[in-house]
């Protein structure tokens, strides 16, 4: 038998697999004070989220906010908690999105010609930027499955430093500690993606058709940011307005019938306006009785949609003399939501498949 041409200790390098990591913001482990405090501590300690110098921010966060805010937030989380799975809605939905994507991939969705090998070649994981399961957990789990290439899909339609860039920070922080790193792609935001706009508009039409009232206005609410962040060059505001414009065009609605606003203001600084609560009061003062809200800055329903909009904003409209209020659900893990995720993943994996 001919001697091996390879030196002693040589190990064959296996063909690399491809991993897909779905990433979203995060949620507390339980709707209780200490778990919410832990989540808020991690979230509000991220310099991408709070850009105030740490020397000034640390005492405010630790001596004021983390002593007062968790108790109120825990009550809000408890009101929307998924008691069947023991998880916050965002975590339950993101888990389901990953499971449905994995089933589609295993059935040959990414590569029909290699359907037999799909379950052995492609792997899907999911992660939260804050709390569990963390992004390092997702990256390491895929690497252990032999993934030498990983696509990270931040589930944020619009880019912001506090969301997409923060996910990228954590990904590269994880890679920095690795001796043998997988190749990584960070999928871009999809705020103007035609499939996203088309599926979103179809969801709005279907949601309105199920109502027992005709809305006076369809309010488009995005998560807010401080104006100082936008002034520093963050493109989030422009991307929100582009999503709003394209959605209105698809729905054939005017800016008056379908106005835009921004929610979730935090702190005393001036944030993007008009504020959602103020916009609802203004519409009610102009005679609007029946209102629908859609939140195209979120890929999955969460505290900001299920409580802030569907509970608090509903109360604002009714207190102002309104009659009917409805929240259009996010695309979530619906058929439309999964179609979008599948299309985004297929597009971003080109060249790897």
C-alpha positions as a Markdown table, in Angstrom:
| # | Residue | x | y | z |
|---|---|---|---|---|
| 1 | Unk | 0.0 | 0.0 | 0.0 |
| 2 | Unk | 1.4 | 3.4 | -1.0 |
| 3 | Unk | 2.3 | 5.7 | 1.8 |
| 4 | Unk | 0.0 | 8.6 | 2.5 |
| 5 | Unk | 1.0 | 11.8 | 0.9 |
| 6 | Unk | -0.1 | 13.8 | 3.9 |
| 7 | Unk | 2.1 | 14.5 | 6.9 |
| 8 | Unk | 1.5 | 12.8 | 10.2 |
| 9 | Unk | -1.4 | 14.4 | 12.2 |
| 10 | Unk | -3.2 | 15.5 | 9.1 |
| 11 | Unk | -7.0 | 15.6 | 9.4 |
| 12 | Unk | -9.3 | 15.9 | 6.4 |
| 13 | Unk | -11.2 | 19.1 | 6.3 |
| 14 | Unk | -14.9 | 18.4 | 6.0 |
| 15 | Unk | -17.1 | 20.3 | 3.6 |
| 16 | Unk | -18.6 | 23.2 | 5.5 |
| 17 | Unk | -22.3 | 23.6 | 6.3 |
| 18 | Unk | -24.3 | 26.8 | 6.1 |
| 19 | Unk | -26.0 | 28.3 | 9.1 |
| 20 | Unk | -28.8 | 30.9 | 9.4 |
| 21 | Unk | -29.3 | 32.9 | 12.6 |
| 22 | Unk | -32.5 | 34.8 | 13.1 |
| 23 | Unk | -31.9 | 37.6 | 15.6 |
| 24 | Unk | -34.4 | 39.8 | 17.5 |
| 25 | Unk | -34.2 | 42.3 | 20.4 |
| 26 | Unk | -35.0 | 40.2 | 23.5 |
| 27 | Unk | -37.3 | 39.8 | 26.4 |
| 28 | Unk | -37.1 | 39.1 | 30.1 |
| 29 | Unk | -37.0 | 35.5 | 31.3 |
| 30 | Unk | -40.1 | 36.1 | 33.4 |
| 31 | Unk | -42.6 | 39.0 | 34.0 |
| 32 | Unk | -41.1 | 39.5 | 37.5 |
| 33 | Unk | -39.1 | 42.5 | 38.9 |
| 34 | Unk | -35.7 | 40.9 | 39.0 |
| 35 | Unk | -35.9 | 39.3 | 35.6 |
| 36 | Unk | -37.2 | 42.5 | 34.0 |
| 37 | Unk | -34.4 | 44.4 | 35.8 |
| 38 | Unk | -31.8 | 42.1 | 34.4 |
| 39 | Unk | -33.2 | 42.6 | 30.9 |
| 40 | Unk | -33.4 | 46.4 | 31.2 |
| 41 | Unk | -29.9 | 46.5 | 32.7 |
| 42 | Unk | -28.4 | 44.7 | 29.7 |
| 43 | Unk | -30.5 | 46.6 | 27.2 |
| 44 | Unk | -29.9 | 50.1 | 28.7 |
| 45 | Unk | -26.2 | 49.4 | 29.2 |
| 46 | Unk | -25.6 | 49.0 | 25.5 |
| 47 | Unk | -23.8 | 52.1 | 24.2 |
| 48 | Unk | -25.6 | 51.7 | 20.9 |
| 49 | Unk | -28.9 | 52.1 | 22.8 |
| 50 | Unk | -28.0 | 54.9 | 25.2 |
| 51 | Unk | -25.3 | 57.2 | 23.8 |
| 52 | Unk | -24.9 | 59.2 | 27.0 |
| 53 | Unk | -21.3 | 59.0 | 28.4 |
| 54 | Unk | -21.1 | 56.1 | 30.7 |
| 55 | Unk | -19.8 | 58.3 | 33.6 |
| 56 | Unk | -23.1 | 60.2 | 33.5 |
| 57 | Unk | -25.4 | 57.4 | 32.6 |
| 58 | Unk | -24.3 | 54.7 | 35.1 |
| 59 | Unk | -25.7 | 56.4 | 38.3 |
| 60 | Unk | -28.9 | 57.4 | 36.6 |
| 61 | Unk | -29.4 | 53.8 | 35.3 |
| 62 | Unk | -28.5 | 52.0 | 38.5 |
| 63 | Unk | -29.9 | 54.3 | 41.2 |
| 64 | Unk | -33.0 | 55.5 | 39.5 |
| 65 | Unk | -34.2 | 53.6 | 36.4 |
| 66 | Unk | -33.4 | 50.1 | 37.5 |
| 67 | Unk | -35.1 | 50.7 | 40.9 |
| 68 | Unk | -38.3 | 52.2 | 39.4 |
| 69 | Unk | -39.0 | 51.0 | 35.9 |
| 70 | Unk | -38.8 | 47.2 | 36.3 |
| 71 | Unk | -41.9 | 47.0 | 38.6 |
| 72 | Unk | -44.1 | 48.8 | 36.2 |
| 73 | Unk | -42.7 | 47.0 | 33.2 |
| 74 | Unk | -43.2 | 43.7 | 34.9 |
| 75 | Unk | -46.9 | 44.4 | 35.2 |
| 76 | Unk | -47.1 | 45.2 | 31.5 |
| 77 | Unk | -45.2 | 42.0 | 30.5 |
| 78 | Unk | -47.5 | 40.0 | 32.7 |
| 79 | Unk | -50.5 | 41.3 | 30.9 |
| 80 | Unk | -49.2 | 39.9 | 27.5 |
| 81 | Unk | -47.2 | 36.9 | 28.7 |
| 82 | Unk | -47.5 | 33.7 | 26.8 |
| 83 | Unk | -48.6 | 31.4 | 29.6 |
| 84 | Unk | -48.6 | 28.3 | 27.5 |
| 85 | Unk | -44.9 | 28.5 | 26.7 |
| 86 | Unk | -43.8 | 30.5 | 29.7 |
| 87 | Unk | -42.2 | 33.1 | 27.4 |
| 88 | Unk | -42.7 | 36.6 | 26.3 |
| 89 | Unk | -44.5 | 36.9 | 22.9 |
| 90 | Unk | -41.4 | 38.1 | 21.1 |
| 91 | Unk | -39.4 | 35.0 | 22.2 |
| 92 | Unk | -42.2 | 32.6 | 21.4 |
| 93 | Unk | -42.7 | 34.1 | 18.0 |
| 94 | Unk | -39.0 | 34.2 | 17.1 |
| 95 | Unk | -38.7 | 30.6 | 18.2 |
| 96 | Unk | -41.6 | 29.6 | 15.9 |
| 97 | Unk | -40.1 | 31.6 | 13.0 |
| 98 | Unk | -36.9 | 29.7 | 13.4 |
| 99 | Unk | -38.6 | 26.3 | 13.6 |
| 100 | Unk | -40.8 | 27.0 | 10.6 |
| 101 | Unk | -37.8 | 28.2 | 8.6 |
| 102 | Unk | -35.8 | 25.1 | 9.6 |
| 103 | Unk | -38.7 | 22.9 | 8.4 |
| 104 | Unk | -38.8 | 24.7 | 5.1 |
| 105 | Unk | -35.0 | 24.5 | 4.7 |
| 106 | Unk | -35.1 | 20.7 | 5.5 |
| 107 | Unk | -37.8 | 20.2 | 2.8 |
| 108 | Unk | -35.4 | 21.6 | 0.2 |
| 109 | Unk | -36.6 | 25.2 | 0.2 |
| 110 | Unk | -33.2 | 26.6 | -0.3 |
| 111 | Unk | -31.8 | 24.1 | -2.7 |
| 112 | Unk | -34.5 | 21.8 | -4.3 |
| 113 | Unk | -31.8 | 19.9 | -6.3 |
| 114 | Unk | -30.1 | 18.9 | -3.1 |
| 115 | Unk | -33.3 | 18.1 | -1.1 |
| 116 | Unk | -31.9 | 14.8 | 0.2 |
| 117 | Unk | -28.9 | 16.6 | 1.8 |
| 118 | Unk | -30.7 | 19.8 | 3.0 |
| 119 | Unk | -31.1 | 18.6 | 6.6 |
| 120 | Unk | -27.4 | 17.7 | 6.8 |
| 121 | Unk | -26.1 | 20.9 | 5.1 |
| 122 | Unk | -28.3 | 23.7 | 6.4 |
| 123 | Unk | -28.9 | 24.6 | 10.0 |
| 124 | Unk | -31.1 | 27.3 | 11.6 |
| 125 | Unk | -30.8 | 28.9 | 15.0 |
| 126 | Unk | -32.4 | 31.9 | 16.7 |
| 127 | Unk | -31.1 | 34.4 | 19.3 |
| 128 | Unk | -32.0 | 37.5 | 21.3 |
| 129 | Unk | -29.7 | 40.5 | 21.4 |
| 130 | Unk | -30.5 | 40.8 | 25.1 |
| 131 | Unk | -31.1 | 37.9 | 27.6 |
| 132 | Unk | -31.5 | 34.3 | 26.5 |
| 133 | Unk | -30.7 | 32.7 | 24.1 |
| 134 | Unk | -27.9 | 35.1 | 23.3 |
| 135 | Unk | -26.3 | 35.7 | 20.0 |
| 136 | Unk | -23.0 | 34.0 | 21.1 |
| 137 | Unk | -25.1 | 30.9 | 21.9 |
| 138 | Unk | -26.5 | 30.9 | 18.4 |
| 139 | Unk | -23.2 | 31.5 | 16.6 |
| 140 | Unk | -21.5 | 28.7 | 18.7 |
| 141 | Unk | -24.3 | 26.3 | 18.2 |
| 142 | Unk | -24.1 | 26.7 | 14.4 |
| 143 | Unk | -20.3 | 26.4 | 14.4 |
| 144 | Unk | -20.6 | 23.2 | 16.4 |
| 145 | Unk | -22.9 | 21.8 | 13.6 |
| 146 | Unk | -20.0 | 22.3 | 11.2 |
| 147 | Unk | -21.2 | 25.6 | 9.7 |
| 148 | Unk | -18.3 | 27.5 | 8.2 |
| 149 | Unk | -20.6 | 30.2 | 6.7 |
| 150 | Unk | -23.4 | 31.9 | 8.7 |
| 151 | Unk | -26.0 | 34.3 | 7.6 |
| 152 | Unk | -27.3 | 36.6 | 10.4 |
| 153 | Unk | -30.7 | 38.0 | 9.7 |
| 154 | Unk | -31.6 | 40.8 | 12.1 |
| 155 | Unk | -35.4 | 40.9 | 12.2 |
| 156 | Unk | -35.6 | 44.7 | 12.0 |
| 157 | Unk | -37.1 | 46.1 | 8.7 |
| 158 | Unk | -35.3 | 49.4 | 9.2 |
| 159 | Unk | -31.7 | 50.0 | 10.1 |
| 160 | Unk | -30.8 | 51.7 | 13.4 |
| 161 | Unk | -27.5 | 51.7 | 15.3 |
| 162 | Unk | -29.5 | 50.6 | 18.4 |
| 163 | Unk | -30.8 | 47.5 | 16.6 |
| 164 | Unk | -29.0 | 46.2 | 13.5 |
| 165 | Unk | -25.6 | 47.6 | 14.4 |
| 166 | Unk | -25.9 | 46.3 | 18.0 |
| 167 | Unk | -26.6 | 42.8 | 16.6 |
| 168 | Unk | -23.5 | 43.1 | 14.4 |
| 169 | Unk | -21.4 | 44.3 | 17.4 |
| 170 | Unk | -22.4 | 41.2 | 19.4 |
| 171 | Unk | -21.7 | 38.9 | 16.4 |
| 172 | Unk | -18.2 | 40.3 | 15.9 |
| 173 | Unk | -17.5 | 40.4 | 19.6 |
| 174 | Unk | -18.3 | 36.6 | 19.6 |
| 175 | Unk | -16.1 | 36.0 | 16.5 |
| 176 | Unk | -13.2 | 37.9 | 18.1 |
| 177 | Unk | -12.8 | 35.2 | 20.7 |
| 178 | Unk | -12.7 | 32.4 | 18.1 |
| 179 | Unk | -9.5 | 30.8 | 16.8 |
| 180 | Unk | -11.3 | 29.4 | 13.7 |
| 181 | Unk | -14.0 | 31.8 | 12.7 |
| 182 | Unk | -16.9 | 31.0 | 10.3 |
| 183 | Unk | -17.5 | 33.5 | 7.5 |
| 184 | Unk | -20.4 | 35.7 | 8.4 |
| 185 | Unk | -22.9 | 37.8 | 6.5 |
| 186 | Unk | -25.2 | 40.4 | 8.1 |
| 187 | Unk | -28.3 | 40.7 | 6.1 |
| 188 | Unk | -29.3 | 44.4 | 5.3 |
| 189 | Unk | -32.5 | 46.0 | 6.4 |
| 190 | Unk | -35.5 | 45.4 | 4.2 |
| 191 | Unk | -37.5 | 48.6 | 4.7 |
| 192 | Unk | -38.2 | 49.1 | 1.0 |
| 193 | Unk | -38.2 | 45.4 | -0.1 |
| 194 | Unk | -41.1 | 45.0 | -2.6 |
| 195 | Unk | -42.1 | 41.6 | -1.1 |
| 196 | Unk | -42.2 | 43.1 | 2.4 |
| 197 | Unk | -44.3 | 46.1 | 1.3 |
| 198 | Unk | -46.6 | 43.8 | -0.7 |
| 199 | Unk | -47.1 | 41.3 | 2.1 |
| 200 | Unk | -47.5 | 44.0 | 4.7 |
| 201 | Unk | -50.2 | 45.7 | 2.6 |
| 202 | Unk | -52.0 | 42.4 | 2.1 |
| 203 | Unk | -51.9 | 41.9 | 5.9 |
| 204 | Unk | -53.4 | 45.3 | 6.5 |
| 205 | Unk | -56.2 | 44.8 | 4.0 |
| 206 | Unk | -57.0 | 41.4 | 5.5 |
| 207 | Unk | -57.0 | 42.8 | 9.0 |
| 208 | Unk | -59.3 | 45.7 | 8.1 |
| 209 | Unk | -61.6 | 43.3 | 6.2 |
| 210 | Unk | -62.1 | 41.3 | 9.4 |
| 211 | Unk | -63.2 | 44.3 | 11.4 |
| 212 | Unk | -66.9 | 45.1 | 12.1 |
| 213 | Unk | -66.1 | 48.8 | 11.5 |
| 214 | Unk | -64.6 | 51.0 | 8.8 |
| 215 | Unk | -61.6 | 52.9 | 10.2 |
| 216 | Unk | -61.5 | 56.7 | 9.8 |
| 217 | Unk | -57.7 | 56.4 | 9.8 |
| 218 | Unk | -55.0 | 53.8 | 9.5 |
| 219 | Unk | -52.2 | 55.1 | 11.7 |
| 220 | Unk | -48.6 | 53.8 | 10.9 |
| 221 | Unk | -46.6 | 53.7 | 14.1 |
| 222 | Unk | -42.8 | 53.1 | 14.3 |
| 223 | Unk | -40.6 | 52.8 | 17.3 |
| 224 | Unk | -39.0 | 56.2 | 18.1 |
| 225 | Unk | -35.5 | 57.4 | 18.5 |
| 226 | Unk | -34.0 | 60.6 | 20.0 |
| 227 | Unk | -33.7 | 63.3 | 17.4 |
| 228 | Unk | -30.0 | 63.7 | 18.3 |
| 229 | Unk | -29.4 | 60.2 | 17.0 |
| 230 | Unk | -30.8 | 61.0 | 13.7 |
| 231 | Unk | -28.9 | 64.3 | 13.6 |
| 232 | Unk | -25.7 | 62.3 | 14.1 |
| 233 | Unk | -26.3 | 60.4 | 10.8 |
| 234 | Unk | -28.5 | 57.4 | 11.7 |
| 235 | Unk | -30.7 | 56.6 | 8.6 |
| 236 | Unk | -33.6 | 55.2 | 10.6 |
| 237 | Unk | -36.0 | 58.1 | 10.2 |
| 238 | Unk | -35.6 | 58.2 | 6.5 |
| 239 | Unk | -36.1 | 54.5 | 6.2 |
| 240 | Unk | -39.3 | 54.6 | 8.3 |
| 241 | Unk | -40.7 | 57.3 | 6.1 |
| 242 | Unk | -39.8 | 55.3 | 3.0 |
| 243 | Unk | -41.6 | 52.2 | 4.4 |
| 244 | Unk | -44.6 | 54.5 | 5.2 |
| 245 | Unk | -44.6 | 56.0 | 1.7 |
| 246 | Unk | -44.4 | 52.7 | -0.1 |
| 247 | Unk | -47.1 | 51.1 | 2.2 |
| 248 | Unk | -49.5 | 54.0 | 1.5 |
| 249 | Unk | -48.9 | 53.7 | -2.2 |
| 250 | Unk | -49.6 | 50.0 | -2.1 |
| 251 | Unk | -52.8 | 50.6 | -0.1 |
| 252 | Unk | -53.7 | 53.7 | -2.2 |
| 253 | Unk | -54.1 | 55.9 | 0.9 |
| 254 | Unk | -53.3 | 59.5 | 1.4 |
| 255 | Unk | -51.0 | 60.8 | 4.1 |
| 256 | Unk | -54.0 | 62.3 | 5.8 |
| 257 | Unk | -55.9 | 59.1 | 5.9 |
| 258 | Unk | -52.8 | 57.1 | 6.8 |
| 259 | Unk | -50.6 | 59.3 | 9.0 |
| 260 | Unk | -47.2 | 58.3 | 10.5 |
| 261 | Unk | -46.1 | 58.6 | 14.1 |
| 262 | Unk | -43.5 | 57.4 | 16.5 |
| 263 | Unk | -43.9 | 55.5 | 19.9 |
| 264 | Unk | -42.0 | 54.3 | 22.9 |
| 265 | Unk | -40.4 | 57.6 | 23.9 |
| 266 | Unk | -37.9 | 57.2 | 26.8 |
| 267 | Unk | -36.4 | 60.0 | 28.9 |
| 268 | Unk | -36.8 | 63.8 | 28.6 |
| 269 | Unk | -34.9 | 64.3 | 25.3 |
| 270 | Unk | -36.9 | 65.2 | 22.2 |
| 271 | Unk | -37.7 | 62.2 | 20.1 |
| 272 | Unk | -39.0 | 61.7 | 16.6 |
| 273 | Unk | -42.4 | 63.2 | 16.2 |
| 274 | Unk | -45.4 | 63.2 | 16.0 |
| 275 | Unk | -45.6 | 61.0 | 19.1 |
| 276 | Unk | -48.2 | 58.2 | 18.7 |
| 277 | Unk | -50.2 | 59.1 | 21.8 |
| 278 | Unk | -50.4 | 62.7 | 20.7 |
| 279 | Unk | -51.3 | 61.7 | 17.1 |
| 280 | Unk | -54.3 | 59.6 | 18.5 |
| 281 | Unk | -55.5 | 62.5 | 20.6 |
| 282 | Unk | -55.2 | 64.9 | 17.7 |
| 283 | Unk | -57.2 | 62.5 | 15.4 |
| 284 | Unk | -59.9 | 62.1 | 18.0 |
| 285 | Unk | -60.1 | 65.9 | 18.4 |
| 286 | Unk | -60.7 | 66.2 | 14.7 |
| 287 | Unk | -63.6 | 63.8 | 14.9 |
| 288 | Unk | -62.0 | 60.4 | 14.3 |
| 289 | Unk | -63.9 | 57.7 | 16.2 |
| 290 | Unk | -62.6 | 54.5 | 14.6 |
| 291 | Unk | -58.9 | 53.9 | 14.4 |
| 292 | Unk | -56.6 | 51.1 | 13.1 |
| 293 | Unk | -52.9 | 51.0 | 13.9 |
| 294 | Unk | -50.2 | 49.1 | 12.0 |
| 295 | Unk | -46.6 | 48.8 | 13.2 |
| 296 | Unk | -44.3 | 48.1 | 10.3 |
| 297 | Unk | -41.1 | 48.6 | 12.3 |
| 298 | Unk | -41.6 | 45.3 | 14.1 |
| 299 | Unk | -41.3 | 41.8 | 12.6 |
| 300 | Unk | -43.0 | 40.2 | 15.6 |
| 301 | Unk | -45.5 | 41.4 | 18.2 |
| 302 | Unk | -44.0 | 42.4 | 21.5 |
| 303 | Unk | -44.5 | 44.7 | 24.5 |
| 304 | Unk | -44.4 | 47.7 | 22.3 |
| 305 | Unk | -47.3 | 46.5 | 20.1 |
| 306 | Unk | -49.4 | 44.3 | 22.4 |
| 307 | Unk | -49.3 | 46.6 | 25.4 |
| 308 | Unk | -48.2 | 50.0 | 24.4 |
| 309 | Unk | -50.4 | 50.1 | 21.3 |
| 310 | Unk | -53.2 | 47.6 | 21.9 |
| 311 | Unk | -53.8 | 48.5 | 25.6 |
| 312 | Unk | -52.5 | 52.0 | 26.2 |
| 313 | Unk | -53.3 | 53.6 | 22.9 |
| 314 | Unk | -56.7 | 52.0 | 22.9 |
| 315 | Unk | -57.4 | 53.6 | 26.3 |
| 316 | Unk | -56.2 | 57.0 | 24.9 |
| 317 | Unk | -58.7 | 56.8 | 22.0 |
| 318 | Unk | -61.6 | 55.7 | 24.1 |
| 319 | Unk | -60.9 | 58.4 | 26.7 |
| 320 | Unk | -60.8 | 61.0 | 23.9 |
| 321 | Unk | -64.3 | 60.0 | 22.7 |
| 322 | Unk | -63.3 | 57.3 | 20.2 |
| 323 | Unk | -65.4 | 54.2 | 19.6 |
| 324 | Unk | -63.5 | 51.4 | 17.9 |
| 325 | Unk | -59.8 | 50.6 | 17.9 |
| 326 | Unk | -57.8 | 47.7 | 16.3 |
| 327 | Unk | -54.1 | 46.7 | 16.1 |
| 328 | Unk | -53.1 | 45.0 | 12.9 |
| 329 | Unk | -50.8 | 42.1 | 14.0 |
| 330 | Unk | -47.2 | 42.0 | 12.8 |
| 331 | Unk | -46.4 | 39.5 | 10.1 |
| 332 | Unk | -45.0 | 37.3 | 12.9 |
| 333 | Unk | -44.8 | 33.6 | 12.0 |
| 334 | Unk | -47.8 | 33.7 | 9.7 |
| 335 | Unk | -47.7 | 32.4 | 6.2 |
| 336 | Unk | -46.9 | 35.9 | 4.9 |
| 337 | Unk | -44.3 | 36.4 | 7.6 |
| 338 | Unk | -42.5 | 33.2 | 6.7 |
| 339 | Unk | -42.7 | 33.8 | 3.0 |
| 340 | Unk | -40.9 | 37.1 | 3.6 |
| 341 | Unk | -38.2 | 35.5 | 5.8 |
| 342 | Unk | -37.7 | 32.7 | 3.2 |
| 343 | Unk | -37.3 | 35.2 | 0.4 |
| 344 | Unk | -34.8 | 37.3 | 2.4 |
| 345 | Unk | -32.7 | 34.2 | 3.4 |
| 346 | Unk | -32.8 | 32.9 | -0.2 |
| 347 | Unk | -31.6 | 36.2 | -1.6 |
| 348 | Unk | -28.9 | 36.8 | 0.9 |
| 349 | Unk | -27.4 | 33.2 | 0.5 |
| 350 | Unk | -26.8 | 33.6 | -3.2 |
| 351 | Unk | -23.2 | 32.8 | -3.9 |
| 352 | Unk | -23.1 | 30.4 | -1.0 |
| 353 | Unk | -25.5 | 28.0 | -2.6 |
